[in-house]
């Protein structure tokens, strides 16, 4: 099981240390996962939830991640660098079908990362 923290973007305080792989977000949050971005097998959207599957088979479900009222981020922390996950929406062949892509922005560790995610 991954070590996961939910951090408020407004106060920079830890809101929750998660002991399971299901997280429910209730405000502008950063979900910090103690793992390398290289450990990720796939990331998908299911309704308003983000589902992250790691290469070891572990699934992390982040409820309300795509809630339009909140600004949420996912950060992978492998102790050497932080990788910020960002989703981009696109239309496939001009049809109404949508999918989600992601890419990583690697950064040096910063004390105030959470204010600009």
C-alpha positions as CSV (number, residue, x, y, z in Angstrom):
1,X,0.0,0.0,0.0
2,X,1.3,3.4,-0.9
3,X,2.0,6.1,1.6
4,X,-0.5,8.9,0.6
5,X,-1.2,12.4,2.1
6,X,-3.9,14.8,1.2
7,X,-2.7,18.4,1.6
8,X,-4.8,21.6,1.4
9,X,-3.8,24.0,-1.3
10,X,-5.1,26.9,0.7
11,X,-3.5,26.2,4.1
12,X,-0.7,23.9,3.0
13,X,-1.6,21.7,6.0
14,X,-1.9,17.9,5.8
15,X,-5.6,17.2,5.8
16,X,-5.3,13.4,5.9
17,X,-2.8,10.6,6.0
18,X,-4.4,7.8,4.1
19,X,-4.1,4.2,5.3
20,X,-5.9,2.7,2.3
21,X,-6.0,3.3,-1.4
22,X,-9.3,5.2,-1.5
23,X,-9.2,9.0,-1.1
24,X,-12.2,11.3,-1.0
25,X,-11.4,15.0,-1.8
26,X,-13.6,17.8,-0.4
27,X,-11.7,20.9,-1.4
28,X,-8.7,22.2,-3.4
29,X,-6.1,19.5,-2.6
30,X,-2.8,18.0,-3.5
31,X,-2.7,14.2,-3.3
32,X,1.0,13.3,-2.5
33,X,1.8,9.7,-3.3
34,X,5.1,8.4,-1.9
35,X,6.2,6.6,-5.1
36,X,8.0,7.3,-8.3
37,X,6.1,8.4,-11.4
38,X,7.9,5.5,-13.1
39,X,5.9,3.1,-11.0
40,X,2.6,4.2,-12.7
41,X,1.1,1.7,-15.2
42,X,-2.0,3.7,-16.1
43,X,-4.2,6.6,-15.1
44,X,-7.9,6.8,-16.1
45,X,-11.0,8.8,-15.4
46,X,-14.2,7.2,-14.2
47,X,-16.8,9.9,-13.7
48,X,-15.3,12.4,-11.3
49,X,-12.8,9.9,-10.0
50,X,-9.1,9.4,-11.0
51,X,-7.9,5.8,-10.9
52,X,-4.2,5.3,-10.8
53,X,-2.9,1.7,-11.3
54,X,0.7,1.0,-10.3
55,X,2.9,-1.6,-12.0
56,X,2.6,-3.8,-9.0
57,X,-1.2,-4.0,-9.5
58,X,-2.1,-1.6,-6.7
59,X,-5.0,0.7,-7.5
60,X,-5.4,4.2,-6.0
61,X,-8.9,5.7,-6.3
62,X,-9.2,9.5,-5.9
63,X,-12.9,10.4,-5.5
64,X,-14.0,13.8,-6.7
65,X,-10.6,14.6,-8.4
66,X,-12.4,15.9,-11.4
67,X,-15.0,17.9,-9.5
68,X,-15.4,21.2,-11.4
69,X,-15.7,23.2,-8.2
70,X,-12.2,22.3,-7.0
71,X,-8.6,22.5,-8.2
72,X,-6.8,19.3,-7.4
73,X,-3.3,17.9,-8.2
74,X,-1.5,14.7,-7.9
75,X,2.2,14.7,-7.0
76,X,4.5,11.6,-6.9
77,X,7.3,11.9,-4.4
78,X,10.2,9.5,-4.7
79,X,12.4,11.4,-2.2
80,X,14.7,12.7,-4.9
81,X,12.2,14.6,-7.1
82,X,8.6,15.5,-7.3
83,X,6.6,14.7,-10.4
84,X,3.4,16.7,-10.9
85,X,0.6,15.0,-12.9
86,X,-1.5,17.1,-15.2
87,X,-4.4,15.9,-17.3
88,X,-5.3,17.2,-20.7
89,X,-8.6,16.7,-22.4
90,X,-8.8,16.1,-26.2
91,X,-11.4,15.0,-28.7
92,X,-10.7,12.0,-30.8
93,X,-11.2,12.5,-34.6
94,X,-13.5,15.4,-34.0
95,X,-16.2,13.2,-32.4
96,X,-17.7,13.7,-29.0
97,X,-15.6,10.9,-27.5
98,X,-13.1,12.1,-25.0
99,X,-10.1,10.7,-23.4
100,X,-7.5,11.9,-20.9
101,X,-3.7,12.1,-21.3
102,X,-1.2,13.0,-18.7
103,X,2.4,14.0,-18.5
104,X,4.9,14.8,-15.8
105,X,6.6,18.0,-14.9
106,X,9.7,17.1,-12.9
107,X,10.8,19.6,-10.3
108,X,13.3,19.9,-7.6
109,X,11.8,19.5,-4.1
110,X,10.3,22.8,-2.9
111,X,8.8,23.7,0.4
112,X,5.9,25.6,-1.2
113,X,5.1,23.3,-4.1
114,X,1.5,23.0,-3.0
115,X,0.6,26.7,-3.6
116,X,1.3,26.5,-7.4
117,X,0.2,23.0,-8.3
